[in-house]
Amino acid sequence: MAEKLGVPLAYATDNDLHADPRLLDGARGLLTLGHDEYWSSAMREHATQARARGVNIAFLGANAVNRHIRFQSTALGADRLVVCYKDAGSDPMSGKNPAESTQDWRLPPMPRPESDLIGIQYVCFPAEGAFTVHRPDFWLFRGTGVRKGTRFPGVIGPEADALNRGGPTPSTLEIVAHSPIACGNGAAGADASYYTVRSGAGVFATGTMRWVCSMRGPSCGHGVTEAGRRFVTQVSSTLITAMAAGPLGNRYPSRPNHGEFTGTP
């Protein structure tokens, strides 16, 4: 899509983001896709620093920045081995350097929930549901014809994110979609969010791993419709074009409303 839009692009791997603190110098935005679950401390630090310089970030997936990892060298070169014990009790680093223990970012010994960067965070697998619009006048939804409660079947899944009601939550967080979903055999909710920071950077998160697949419409399966394809494609096109124009918050400051869901001001 970005190629078709004529937006200047560069491609990078997680290893690049980890190894190069200057990787995002001069960038207008960072797009992460699909299932971007495993992040090192350096990856998160470099993305957070870029946000502080006005670099926009968009998470077009779900379950991102969930697992804390370490990179180690092998005979093949630097940063070729991913270390992730997934249980702090099994990781010998937890006693030596708790900040580098490998488990979910939100868990002890040094909890740092990913919602601090993404805005929302991983909540469910397996997830299934319809992407349900909460703020139809959200700038990315303009021109799509949606109303409050408009539903796009199948767009939520197979993993989903939602508001972290226990925090940390960016104070400027705006919930733009709030979707009832099936989570395994139970019921839950998924959210899409947007927030802006002092640097002008904007951070958008779809809250669903199936966002990119939904650009294929019915070919994606899972009940995704042609209407869903048009919606997701138009929102993505608007997002990419706007990110490439510079800090989103300078033109589209977020309108905080997360208190509607947490009971906070």
N, C-alpha and C positions, 0 to 999 in steps of 0.2 A: 504493500500500500504506500509506504513512504517513498519508494522509488517512483511510483506512478504520480505521486504528488509533486515530485521534483524537489523534495526536501534534501539538503546535503546530509549525507550519512557517514558514519564510521561504525565499524563493528568491533566488539570487544568481548572477551571471555571473562568468566569469573576470576580466572588466574590473573588477567590483566588488571582488573579492578583491585585485586588484592595487592599486586606487586608494585603498581605505579601510582603514587599519590598525586601525580600531575595528569593522570589519564584524562580527567574531565575538564582540564583547563581549556577555556575557549568554547566549551560545549554549551548549547542552549538547553539541552534536556537529556535525561537518561530514561530509556524505556527498558523495562524488564518484562518478560513474557512467561506465560504458562506456569511452570512449577519451579520457581526460583527459590528453593527451600533452604539451601545450605550456604551460609555466609560466615566468613571469618571476621575477626575483629577489625582487621585492616579494611576489608570490603565495606563494612558498615561505617567505619570512621571516614573513609574517603567519600562515600556517598553523602554522609551527613555534612562534611565540610563543603562539598559541592553545593548542597542545598543552601548553606550559609553564604555562598558566593552568588546566589541567584539562579542556580541551575535547577530547572524543573525536573520532577521525577514522576513517572507514571508506572504503576504496577498493573499490567494487563493480565493478571492471573490471580492466584490465591495461594495461601500457604507459603508465602515468601518470607525470608529472613526468620524462619522458625527454628532451624537447627544451627547451633553454634559449632563451627568446625575450626580445625587448625590445618594449615598446609605444612608439609615437610618435604625435604629433598629426598631423592632416590638416585640410583646410579644413572638414571635418565636425565637428571637435571633438577633445578630448583622448583619447589612447589608442585611436585608431581604426585605426591601422596596426600590424600584427604584423610584426616583423622577425625572420627566422630564416634565416641563411645555411646552417646545417647543417654547415658546414665552417669551422673557425676560420681556416684559411689564406685564406679568401675574405672574411672579416669584418674590415674596417678597424679595428673596435673591439678586436680581439685584441691589437694592439700598444699601443693607447692606455689601455685599461682591461680587462685580461684577465678580471676578475670579471664583465664584462658581454658577453663574447664569446658568440656564439650557435652552439652545437653541442650534441651530447648532453651532459647535465649531468656524466656520468661521465668525459668526455674532457678532455685539455689544451685551453687553457693553464692552467686552474685546476679540476682534477677535483673534483667534489662528487657522488658517486653518489647516486641517488635512494633507495637502500636505507636511507640514514640517516633518512629520514622515513617511507617506506612500510613498511620492514622487509624486503621483497623487492624485486626489480626486473625490468624487462623482459628477456626472454631469447629469445623465439621468435615468428616469423611465417613461414609459416602453421603454426599449431599445431592439432592435433586429438587428443583423448583423453578418457578418463573421469576425472572428479574422484574421487580415491581417498583415503579417510579414513585418517589416520595415528594420530590421537589421538581415539578414539571418546568418551572421557570429557571432552573439551573442553566447556566450559560452553555454548557456542552449539549444540553437537550434541545436548545432552540432550533426551530425548523423541523423537528421530528414529528410534531403533531401530538406529542404525548400529553396526557392529563395525569393528575394525581390518581394513583391506583392502576394506571396502564400496566398490563402484564405481558411479558414476552416468555412464553413457555420454553422450558429446557435450557435456558441460558445459564442458570445456576447449576453448577456441578463440575466434576464429581467431588471437588473440595471447595470450601467456601470460607470466607472471612466475615467477621462482624465487629461491631463496636466493642472495645474492651472497657466494660463498665467499671472495672476496678482501677483503670488507669495504668500507665500514663497515657493521657489523651491530649493531643494538641489543643490548646485553648480555642483555636480558630476553626476547629473541625466542623464541617458541614456534612450531614448525612443526606445524600441525594437519592438513594434508593434503599428501601427497607422491605425485604422479601421474605415472606413465610416459606419455609422449606421443610422437606422431610430429611431428617438426619438419622440414617440407619432406620431403626424402627420407631424413632421418636420425632418430635416436632422441634424446630428451632427457627432461627432467623439469620439472614445474611444481609450485609449492608455494603453499599458503595459509598465512597467518601471523597472529600476534597478539602484541603486546607492550604492556607498561604502563610508565609513567614515574613519576618521583617526585611529580609534581603529582597523580597519580591517573588521568590520561588513559589511555585504551586506544586502540590503533590496530589495526584489523583489515583484512586485505587478502585478497581472494578468489583472486588470481593468475590470473584468467581474464576475458576480455572478454565471454564469453557468459553470465555469471551472471544478468544481468537478463533476457536473452532466455529463459533456461531457466525462468523463472517462467511461461512460456506452455506448458511441457511439449512434447509432440510437435509442436505448431504452430510451435515454434522451428526444427524441422528438425535436421539434423546428428546424428540418433540420440538426441536427448534424449527421455527416457521420462517417463511419468506419475510414477514414483517419484522421478525427478530433480526434477520440478516441485514435488512435495510437500516434498522435502528443502530445496531452495533457498528456497522460500517460507517454510517454518517458520524456518529459520536467519535469514533476513532480518527476519522479524517479531520474533523474539526480540532480534535485534541492535538494531533501531530502538527498540523499547520500552525496552531496557536503556540505550541511549545517552541517551535523553530523561530518564532518571531521575538522571543525574549521572555523575561520573567512574567509568568502568568498573573501574579498578584498585582502587578502594576495596572493591569487592565481588568482583571476579574478577581477582586478580593473575595475571599470566602465569607459566607454569612453564617456564623456559628449557630447551630441548632441542636447539638448533641445533648443539651440539657433536656430536650423533649423525651429522651430515651433513658437518661440516667437520673432525672429528678434534680440535677444540679442547675444553678443559674446559668 
